[in-house]
Amino acid sequence: MARPFGRPEMSLISSILSNNRTFAVVGVSQDRQKYGHEVFEALLRKGYQVYPINPKYDEVDGQRCYPSLDELPEKPQVVVTVVPPPVTEKVVESCARLGVGTVWMPPGSWSEQAIETCEAQGIEEVHDVCLVFALRSSQETAAQGER
């Protein structure tokens, strides 16, 4: 269920990060200073299967980069949008058509329309939460639990 005006529960974020292994990052960048590249690298470092999506590039860090979600060899479990809100809205429509279960919209990429589309299509969504921070937080929480 969408939460247009609230933050998602940490339990939802933990569940997404622990129960999904295949991510696509829409808007990935070859520029290591850009957020799209940081998200891509953070997911790879955590051992996830990550598909970079950006029609501008043939590859990112030696990994094939796909022009769209439609071109992927498999359906990702989670799509991360690192693009402006109007592009995110189109990505969410693609996710609905492809049957993607979760869309993660970091700060600056979400819109109320994208959230409403997720809700109407039964897509689990996270918005306005930095994925890189969430990955770091989940690692810290796991480390504390092992003590």
C-alpha positions as CSV (number, residue, x, y, z in Angstrom):
1,M,0.0,0.0,0.0
2,A,1.4,3.4,-0.9
3,R,2.2,6.0,1.7
4,P,2.0,9.3,-0.3
5,F,2.7,11.6,2.7
6,G,4.6,9.3,5.1
7,R,7.9,7.4,5.3
8,P,7.9,3.6,4.9
9,E,8.5,1.5,7.9
10,M,12.0,0.2,8.4
11,S,10.5,-3.3,8.4
12,L,9.3,-2.9,4.8
13,I,12.7,-1.6,3.8
14,S,14.5,-4.5,5.5
15,S,12.1,-7.0,3.9
16,I,12.7,-5.6,0.4
17,L,16.5,-5.7,0.9
18,S,16.5,-9.2,2.4
19,N,13.9,-10.9,0.2
20,N,14.9,-9.7,-3.2
21,R,18.1,-10.4,-5.1
22,T,17.6,-8.9,-8.6
23,F,17.5,-5.1,-9.0
24,A,17.5,-2.8,-12.0
25,V,18.8,0.8,-11.7
26,V,17.1,3.1,-14.2
27,G,19.2,6.2,-14.8
28,V,22.5,4.6,-13.9
29,S,25.5,6.8,-14.8
30,Q,29.1,6.0,-15.8
31,D,30.2,9.0,-13.8
32,R,31.3,7.7,-10.4
33,Q,30.3,11.0,-8.8
34,K,26.7,10.7,-9.7
35,Y,24.0,9.2,-7.5
36,G,22.9,6.7,-10.2
37,H,26.4,5.2,-10.1
38,E,26.6,5.2,-6.3
39,V,23.3,3.2,-6.1
40,F,24.5,0.7,-8.8
41,E,27.9,0.2,-7.0
42,A,26.3,-0.1,-3.5
43,L,23.9,-2.8,-4.7
44,L,26.8,-4.7,-6.4
45,R,28.9,-4.5,-3.3
46,K,26.1,-6.1,-1.3
47,G,26.0,-9.0,-3.7
48,Y,22.8,-8.3,-5.5
49,Q,22.3,-9.0,-9.2
50,V,22.1,-5.5,-10.7
51,Y,21.1,-4.5,-14.2
52,P,22.1,-1.0,-15.3
53,I,19.5,0.8,-17.4
54,N,20.3,3.9,-19.4
55,P,19.9,4.3,-23.2
56,K,23.0,6.6,-23.3
57,Y,25.5,3.7,-22.5
58,D,26.4,0.3,-23.8
59,E,28.1,-0.6,-20.6
60,V,28.8,0.6,-17.0
61,D,31.9,-0.6,-15.2
62,G,32.3,-3.4,-17.7
63,Q,28.7,-4.6,-17.3
64,R,26.3,-4.5,-20.2
65,C,23.9,-1.5,-19.9
66,Y,20.4,-1.9,-21.2
67,P,18.4,0.8,-22.9
68,S,15.1,-0.1,-21.1
69,L,13.5,-2.6,-18.8
70,D,12.0,-4.3,-21.8
71,E,15.5,-5.3,-23.0
72,L,16.5,-7.1,-19.8
73,P,17.2,-10.9,-19.9
74,E,15.0,-11.4,-16.8
75,K,12.4,-9.4,-14.9
76,P,14.0,-7.6,-11.9
77,Q,12.3,-8.0,-8.5
78,V,13.0,-4.4,-7.7
79,V,13.4,-1.4,-9.9
80,V,15.2,1.7,-8.6
81,T,14.5,5.0,-10.3
82,V,17.3,7.5,-10.4
83,V,15.6,9.8,-12.9
84,P,13.4,12.9,-12.8
85,P,9.7,12.4,-11.7
86,P,8.2,12.5,-15.2
87,V,10.5,9.7,-16.3
88,T,9.8,7.7,-13.1
89,E,6.1,7.9,-13.9
90,K,6.8,6.2,-17.3
91,V,9.1,3.7,-15.6
92,V,6.3,2.8,-13.1
93,E,4.0,2.2,-16.1
94,S,6.6,-0.2,-17.6
95,C,6.9,-2.0,-14.3
96,A,3.2,-2.5,-14.1
97,R,3.1,-3.9,-17.7
98,L,6.1,-6.2,-16.9
99,G,4.8,-7.4,-13.5
100,V,7.7,-5.9,-11.4
101,G,6.7,-6.2,-7.8
102,T,8.6,-3.3,-6.2
103,V,9.7,0.2,-7.2
104,W,12.1,2.2,-5.1
105,M,12.0,5.9,-5.8
106,P,14.8,7.8,-4.0
107,P,14.5,11.5,-3.1
108,G,14.1,13.7,-6.2
109,S,12.7,10.9,-8.4
110,W,9.2,10.2,-7.1
111,S,5.9,12.0,-7.7
112,E,2.4,11.6,-6.3
113,Q,1.3,10.3,-9.7
114,A,4.0,7.6,-9.6
115,I,3.0,6.5,-6.1
116,E,-0.7,6.5,-7.1
117,T,0.1,4.3,-10.1
118,C,2.0,1.9,-8.0
119,E,-0.9,1.7,-5.6
120,A,-3.4,1.2,-8.4
121,Q,-1.3,-1.5,-10.0
122,G,-0.5,-3.4,-6.7
123,I,3.2,-2.5,-6.9
124,E,5.0,-2.2,-3.6
125,E,6.8,1.1,-3.4
126,V,9.3,3.0,-1.4
127,H,9.7,6.7,-2.0
128,D,11.9,9.5,-0.6
129,V,14.3,7.1,1.0
130,C,18.0,7.0,-0.1
131,L,18.8,3.4,-1.1
132,V,22.5,3.8,-0.3
133,F,21.7,4.9,3.2
134,A,19.2,2.1,3.6
135,L,21.8,-0.5,2.6
136,R,24.3,1.0,5.1
137,S,21.6,1.0,7.8
138,S,20.6,-2.6,7.1
139,Q,24.3,-3.7,7.4
140,E,24.7,-1.8,10.7
141,T,21.5,-3.3,12.1
142,A,22.6,-6.8,11.0
143,A,26.0,-6.3,12.7
144,Q,24.4,-5.2,15.9
145,G,22.2,-8.2,15.9
146,E,25.2,-10.5,15.6
147,R,26.8,-9.1,18.8
